[in-house]
Amino acid sequence: MTEKQTAKKRIAELKKTINYHAKLYYINDAPEISDYEYDKLFYELVALEEKYPEFATDDSPTKRVGGEALEKFEKVTHTVRMGSLSDVFSYAEIHDFVNRMVATLGHETYFSVEPKIDGLSVSLEYHDGKFTVGSTRGDGSEGENVTENLKTVKTIPLSLPDSLPLLEVRGEVYMPRKSFEALNARREENGEPLFANPRNAAAGSLRQLDSKITASRGLDIMVFNIQQIDGASFDSHSEGLDYLESQGFHVIPYRENLKTAEQIIEKIEEIGKLRDSLAFDIDGIVIKCNNLQERSEIGENTSTPKWAIAYKYPPERKPTTLTDIVIQVGRTGVLTPKAILAPVRLAGTTVSAATLHNIDFIRERDIRIGDTVYVQKAGDIIPEVVSVEMKGRKEEFLPYEMPTHCPSCGEPVSKDDEAATRCTNPSCPAQLERSLTHFASRDAMDIDGMGPAVVRALMDAELVQTIADLYRLRAEDIQNLDRMGAKSAKKLIASIEKSKSAGLDRLIYALGIRNVGEKAAKVLASTFGDVDTLAKASKEDLVTIPDFGEITADYVTDYFSHAQSLALIEQLKAFGVLTTYQTEKTDMIFEGMTFVLTGTLPTLSRDAATAIIEKHGGKASSSVSAKTTYVVAGEKAGSKLTKAQNLGVKIIDEETLLSMAGEGLA
């Protein structure tokens, strides 16, 4: 046997052995060999495939480490629509559903009751037993091709024991809690913004253009449905799931076939008690007719099946002790009280703090240090104190009062008409720290590598006292800072230098003027053209801008009325920061036209459509008025479309917009 033949045989053996042990480890949680032994086999395969690339196949375990980065995701049309389910929130609705199914069928039936994983829905297609296409749900009819990213998920088999001509399955990609906590710990260490919850982290990880990043995030999947199959058939949903399990898929756990509403409710409560101990987040329970023929008899609604519902658990609400109230000073000087809590597990993460908004919020709920409070996550993301347990409150728990002086700089504070308490010192160190972090953020000047930890280190070393000081920094000044080093210092200085050309709209947003977000900053930049003209603008000048209110106009004029603001602008100009608006307009065919976007467009995101309109000299507005030229309407257009019809504003679709812009179909 030649060396090449020996290599080919060994590659085949290694693939089989590695896939066997990967299934034991990732699917069955019953490894037979150590991580070290597994890694030795894996890297032997890597070396052989590098030497003999002609023997490297698409279903090799080495494909799970990620490949070349993509420029964009291609669209995938779903042969079988990836629909959604009707949500229910009460046990009475479960009784109604079961009774409705029995009445429709004329007899009792079994329902498959399964946890609803809180993740991102995807389709996996196999042809002749090989994984060929993986896509996101998208709008149900069309999603994005994320095949290379899904190949990095170790619980997705790249080839199946049965070489069926066609198999398409649906599953939920999620980030296990351990992976989520490790990811956020790394991001915090690097000064990067944290993910709010495992679902957001999973969605962001799966949609990375660089699959190597996806591979590093530790994603997993639970498969819960056969979308289409050729070469096998089943009478029931549960038979299909059992078959998928035999093919090596990570199939939805804790599922059970039950007959009555009472049994289903008992199962919901049983799984609900397990939520804290699960390795993954769930947000509900799916209840669906198990018999596939009966599903056909029951039928579908316009957008959801009649034979299935999703019971959604109410937001988790747990008691804990409020041990302290601390004050944070924001970049606009607002003093925000924050509750320090005894750590409690809530909706997928450990919560140890919650915002208390302002003194009015605290007084309305009579929140006091030492209280037992009930905490939940608003939208399963932001921890909030919802109520206080008055029973057992001690006399020494006194009503809370906001400080009269700023805890950061010691200057007096004042309460404005928005119930906010503010520090009156524009040079307050706490404001500077947050102002610098905002100035460097991605949507502002985009200074890569300057997160909160780096900003704090720069301030502790007294290297920056104003925003302009960033442009005085040299690599040798910062290379000895904690966790910096010469290489990181050079990269940071290069990123600071690059930020000089970020543009006037980003600069205006970066300055942190109250009420001026990204969109308002862009409007100001395009309207006034340079920062000096903007600085001289009166309130009357500003309120003539469509959708620009008096309150925001007051904030803008107030900002530029301060000597330190004007001094900062002059310093930035001296350092070469671009303070004029550089337009990318290719022509002015939309000049004088105002467009309003509503609904979901077929191919363009809201930002992409806005960019096209502005590139051709038009303006994208958020509200419909008699001055609106066109409303660009997509799927599920709402009240803006109705208002446009009532006002007689011309309504167009995406294809017409692209045709008018001379860009054709994207």
C-alpha positions, 0 to 999 in steps of 0.5 A: 500500500502506498503512502497516499493510500495509507493516508486515505485509509487513516483519514477515513478511520480518524473521521469515523473515530472522532465522530463516534467520540464527539457524539458520546461527548456532545449528545450522550454526555458519556465520553469514553476518552479524555479531552487530551486523547480526543485532541490528539486524534483531531490534530492528526486528522488536521495534519493529514488533510493539510498534506493530502487535501484531495481526501478532505471532505465537507463532512470532516470534523475539521470543518467545525473550526470555521473557514474563510470569512464571508462578505455577506449572507446569501438568501435562502427560500424555504421550501416548507415555510418556517412558521410561528405558533400562536402564544397562550398565557393561561391554563384556561387557554390550554383547556380551550385548545384541547377542547377545540382539538377534541371537538374538531377530531370527534375524539380524544388525541395525544399531544406532544408536550415539549420545552420551547428553547429560547434561541434562534430557529434554523433549518438544516437540509441533508441530501443523500445523508450529507449536510448541505444547507443551513439557514435562519428562519428569517421571515418564515419564507426566506432566511439567510444561508449560515451553513458554514457557521452551523457546521461549527456547532458540534451537535449538528451531524455533518453526515447521517447513518441513513443516506436518505435522498432528502431530509430537512429538519428544524431546530433551535440554536442556543447558547448554553448558560456556561458558554454565555457566562464564559463569553461575557466574562471574556468580553468584560475583561476586554472592555467590550459590551456584554450580551444581555442574555443567551438568546441575544448572544446566540443570535449574534454569534450565528450571524457572524460573517467570520465562522471562526468567531462562531466556532469560538462561541460554544453554540448548541442546537435542539432539533424539534421537527421534520420539515420534509423527508424523502425515503422514510415516513412516520405516522406521528411527530414523536416517531419522527423525533425518535428517528432523528435521535437515531441519526445523531441529532440533539433532539428536544428533551423532556418531551412527553405525549399527553392526552388531557389539559390537566396532564399538560398543565402538570407537565408545564409546572414540572418543567417550570420547576426545572428551569433554573437547573437546565443548561439552557434557557426556555421561555415556554412549552410547545403543545402540538397534536402528535398524529400527523394525519390528524394535523392535516384534518385540523388544518392551518390558520393564515400564519399559524397552525391550528394544531399547535400552541406555545404556552409562554411562562410569565416573566420570572419574578423572584424575591431577594434582599436589597443590600444597598443603593449606590449612585451612578453618574452618567455622561450627561450628569444624571445621578441614577440610583442602582439597587445592589441585590443579594445575587439571584438567578433570573431568566438565564443570568445571575442578577446582583443589581437593578436600576431604580431610575430616579427618586420618584420611582423609589418613592412611588414603591417605597423602596428602602435599603434592607427590604425584601424586593421582588425582581424580574427582567423587563423583556427578559433583559433588564433587571427591575425591582417590581415590588417590595415585601412590606411584611417583616420590614424593620423600623430601622429601614428608613426612606431613601433620599438622593444625595445633595452633592455629586458622589464623584466630584462633590459639587451640588446637584439639582433636580430638573423637571424630568425627575432626574437629579443632575450634577452641575459640574461639567468637569465631573470625573464620572461624567468624563469617564462615561463621555469618553466611553461614549465618544469611543463607542462603535456608533460614535468615533469607533475607536477599537479597543477603547472600552470602559476598562481602558478608559478607566486605566487612562483616567487612573494614570491621569493621561486624559482630563478631556476628550481632546486628550485622546489625540495627544496619546502616544503608544509609549504613554500607554503600553505599560498600562494594565493588560495593554503591552506594546502591540495593543498600544500601537493598535489603539493609537492607530484606531484613535488616528483613524477616528479623526476621519469618522465624519461630522455626523459621528462626531456630533453623536460622539459629543453626547449632546442630550437627546441627539442620537445617531439619526438626529446627528446625521440630520444636523450634519447634513443640514449645517455642513460643518461644526462651526455653522452648527455651533452658531445655529439658533433655536429658530434655525433648529426647529425649522428642521423637520421632526426636530423638536423644541426640547432637542433644539434647546439642548443643542443650543445649550451645549454650544453656549458653554465655553468649554464645549467650544474650546473642545471643538477647537482642540479637536480641529487642531488635532485634525478631527474632521468637522465637515460633512462628507456626503456620499451622494451620487446624484440628487434625484431625490432632492427635496423628497421625504420618504417614510419606511414602514413594514418589512421590505423584501430584501433591504433592511431599514438602514440599507433603504435609508442609505439609498434614499440619502445617497440620492439626496433624499431624506428618510423620516420616521413620521408621515405628514402632508409633506411626506413625498413617498411612503415605502411600504413592506410586509406588515406595514402598520399605522404609518401606511393607514395615515399615508392613505388618509393623507393621500401620500403616494405609496410605493414598494421596495422595487419601485424605490430601487427603480427610481434610484436607478439601482435595480433589484438588490 
